[in-house]
Amino acid sequence: MRLQQVYLATDVDFAWGLSDDPNEATIFPRMEVFVLTQPSGRRDISLSFQKWLIDPISGTENYATIWRAEATGSTRERKLADIEFRLGFFLDEYLEVNAEACNAKPRR
Protein backbone atom coordinates (compact mmCIF):
# COMPACT_ATOMS: atom_id res chain seq x y z
CA MET A 1 0.00 0.00 0.00
CA ARG A 2 1.33 3.44 -0.90
CA LEU A 3 0.58 4.86 2.56
CA GLN A 4 2.88 2.29 4.14
CA GLN A 5 5.64 3.03 1.62
CA VAL A 6 5.80 6.66 2.79
CA TYR A 7 5.26 5.82 6.47
CA LEU A 8 1.75 7.24 6.70
CA ALA A 9 0.14 3.92 7.64
CA THR A 10 1.09 2.40 10.98
CA ASP A 11 -0.53 0.07 13.47
CA VAL A 12 -0.16 2.62 16.25
CA ASP A 13 0.21 6.37 16.58
CA PHE A 14 3.28 6.12 18.81
CA ALA A 15 6.45 4.16 18.09
CA TRP A 16 9.43 3.83 20.38
CA GLY A 17 13.07 3.69 19.44
CA LEU A 18 13.11 5.60 16.15
CA SER A 19 15.22 8.41 17.60
CA ASP A 20 18.61 8.21 19.32
CA ASP A 21 16.88 8.48 22.71
CA PRO A 22 15.21 5.18 23.71
CA ASN A 23 12.86 7.09 26.04
CA GLU A 24 11.57 9.40 23.31
CA ALA A 25 8.42 8.57 21.39
CA THR A 26 7.98 9.35 17.72
CA ILE A 27 4.45 10.43 16.84
CA PHE A 28 3.57 9.51 13.28
CA PRO A 29 1.42 11.53 10.90
CA ARG A 30 -1.79 9.70 10.12
CA MET A 31 -4.41 9.42 7.43
CA GLU A 32 -7.96 8.96 8.70
CA VAL A 33 -11.10 8.00 6.83
CA PHE A 34 -14.43 8.94 8.40
CA VAL A 35 -17.72 7.42 7.27
CA LEU A 36 -21.00 9.01 8.38
CA THR A 37 -24.11 7.03 7.53
CA GLN A 38 -27.17 9.25 7.04
CA PRO A 39 -30.68 8.09 8.10
CA SER A 40 -31.43 7.67 4.38
CA GLY A 41 -28.60 5.12 4.14
CA ARG A 42 -26.33 7.46 2.18
CA ARG A 43 -22.73 7.41 3.39
CA ASP A 44 -20.65 10.57 3.52
CA ILE A 45 -16.93 9.81 3.42
CA SER A 46 -14.18 12.24 4.33
CA LEU A 47 -10.42 11.80 4.29
CA SER A 48 -8.01 13.76 6.44
CA PHE A 49 -4.25 13.87 6.90
CA GLN A 50 -3.19 14.80 10.40
CA LYS A 51 0.16 15.70 11.92
CA TRP A 52 1.17 16.06 15.55
CA LEU A 53 1.74 19.75 16.21
CA ILE A 54 3.00 21.62 19.25
CA ASP A 55 2.11 25.23 20.01
CA PRO A 56 5.24 26.62 21.65
CA ILE A 57 3.37 29.51 23.27
CA SER A 58 0.67 27.54 25.07
CA GLY A 59 2.48 24.21 25.20
CA THR A 60 -0.60 22.55 23.75
CA GLU A 61 0.03 19.55 21.52
CA ASN A 62 -2.31 17.38 19.54
CA TYR A 63 -3.10 16.12 16.07
CA ALA A 64 -4.16 18.80 13.60
CA THR A 65 -5.78 18.21 10.22
CA ILE A 66 -3.65 19.75 7.50
CA TRP A 67 -5.44 18.23 4.47
CA ARG A 68 -9.03 17.13 4.01
CA ALA A 69 -11.16 15.89 1.12
CA GLU A 70 -14.70 14.59 0.67
CA ALA A 71 -15.29 11.47 -1.42
CA THR A 72 -18.03 11.82 -4.00
CA GLY A 73 -19.96 9.35 -6.07
CA SER A 74 -23.43 7.92 -6.17
CA THR A 75 -22.44 4.25 -5.92
CA ARG A 76 -20.05 2.31 -3.72
CA GLU A 77 -17.72 1.67 -6.66
CA ARG A 78 -17.61 5.34 -7.65
CA LYS A 79 -16.90 6.41 -4.06
CA LEU A 80 -14.08 3.86 -3.77
CA ALA A 81 -12.64 5.06 -7.09
CA ASP A 82 -12.85 8.67 -5.87
CA ILE A 83 -11.11 7.76 -2.59
CA GLU A 84 -8.32 6.05 -4.55
CA PHE A 85 -7.98 9.09 -6.84
CA ARG A 86 -7.92 11.61 -3.98
CA LEU A 87 -5.40 9.59 -1.94
CA GLY A 88 -3.21 9.21 -5.02
CA PHE A 89 -3.32 12.95 -5.67
CA PHE A 90 -2.54 13.70 -2.02
CA LEU A 91 0.40 11.28 -1.96
CA ASP A 92 1.87 12.69 -5.17
CA GLU A 93 1.76 16.20 -3.68
CA TYR A 94 2.99 15.00 -0.28
CA LEU A 95 5.96 13.17 -1.79
CA GLU A 96 6.86 16.15 -3.95
CA VAL A 97 7.46 18.35 -0.90
CA ASN A 98 8.59 15.62 1.53
CA ALA A 99 10.66 13.32 -0.70
CA GLU A 100 13.88 13.70 1.25
CA ALA A 101 12.23 12.98 4.60
CA CYS A 102 10.26 10.01 3.23
CA ASN A 103 13.34 8.45 1.65
CA ALA A 104 15.42 8.91 4.83
CA LYS A 105 13.11 6.90 7.10
CA PRO A 106 14.56 3.63 8.40
CA ARG A 107 12.97 0.49 6.96
CA ARG A 108 11.06 -1.54 9.51
C-alpha positions in Angstrom: 0.0 0.0 0.0 1.3 3.4 -0.9 0.6 4.9 2.6 2.9 2.3 4.1 5.6 3.0 1.6 5.8 6.7 2.8 5.3 5.8 6.5 1.7 7.2 6.7 0.1 3.9 7.6 1.1 2.4 11.0 -0.5 0.1 13.5 -0.2 2.6 16.3 0.2 6.4 16.6 3.3 6.1 18.8 6.5 4.2 18.1 9.4 3.8 20.4 13.1 3.7 19.4 13.1 5.6 16.2 15.2 8.4 17.6 18.6 8.2 19.3 16.9 8.5 22.7 15.2 5.2 23.7 12.9 7.1 26.0 11.6 9.4 23.3 8.4 8.6 21.4 8.0 9.4 17.7 4.5 10.4 16.8 3.6 9.5 13.3 1.4 11.5 10.9 -1.8 9.7 10.1 -4.4 9.4 7.4 -8.0 9.0 8.7 -11.1 8.0 6.8 -14.4 8.9 8.4 -17.7 7.4 7.3 -21.0 9.0 8.4 -24.1 7.0 7.5 -27.2 9.2 7.0 -30.7 8.1 8.1 -31.4 7.7 4.4 -28.6 5.1 4.1 -26.3 7.5 2.2 -22.7 7.4 3.4 -20.7 10.6 3.5 -16.9 9.8 3.4 -14.2 12.2 4.3 -10.4 11.8 4.3 -8.0 13.8 6.4 -4.3 13.9 6.9 -3.2 14.8 10.4 0.2 15.7 11.9 1.2 16.1 15.5 1.7 19.8 16.2 3.0 21.6 19.3 2.1 25.2 20.0 5.2 26.6 21.6 3.4 29.5 23.3 0.7 27.5 25.1 2.5 24.2 25.2 -0.6 22.6 23.7 0.0 19.6 21.5 -2.3 17.4 19.5 -3.1 16.1 16.1 -4.2 18.8 13.6 -5.8 18.2 10.2 -3.6 19.8 7.5 -5.4 18.2 4.5 -9.0 17.1 4.0 -11.2 15.9 1.1 -14.7 14.6 0.7 -15.3 11.5 -1.4 -18.0 11.8 -4.0 -20.0 9.3 -6.1 -23.4 7.9 -6.2 -22.4 4.3 -5.9 -20.1 2.3 -3.7 -17.7 1.7 -6.7 -17.6 5.3 -7.6 -16.9 6.4 -4.1 -14.1 3.9 -3.8 -12.6 5.1 -7.1 -12.9 8.7 -5.9 -11.1 7.8 -2.6 -8.3 6.1 -4.5 -8.0 9.1 -6.8 -7.9 11.6 -4.0 -5.4 9.6 -1.9 -3.2 9.2 -5.0 -3.3 13.0 -5.7 -2.5 13.7 -2.0 0.4 11.3 -2.0 1.9 12.7 -5.2 1.8 16.2 -3.7 3.0 15.0 -0.3 6.0 13.2 -1.8 6.9 16.2 -3.9 7.5 18.4 -0.9 8.6 15.6 1.5 10.7 13.3 -0.7 13.9 13.7 1.3 12.2 13.0 4.6 10.3 10.0 3.2 13.3 8.4 1.7 15.4 8.9 4.8 13.1 6.9 7.1 14.6 3.6 8.4 13.0 0.5 7.0 11.1 -1.5 9.5 
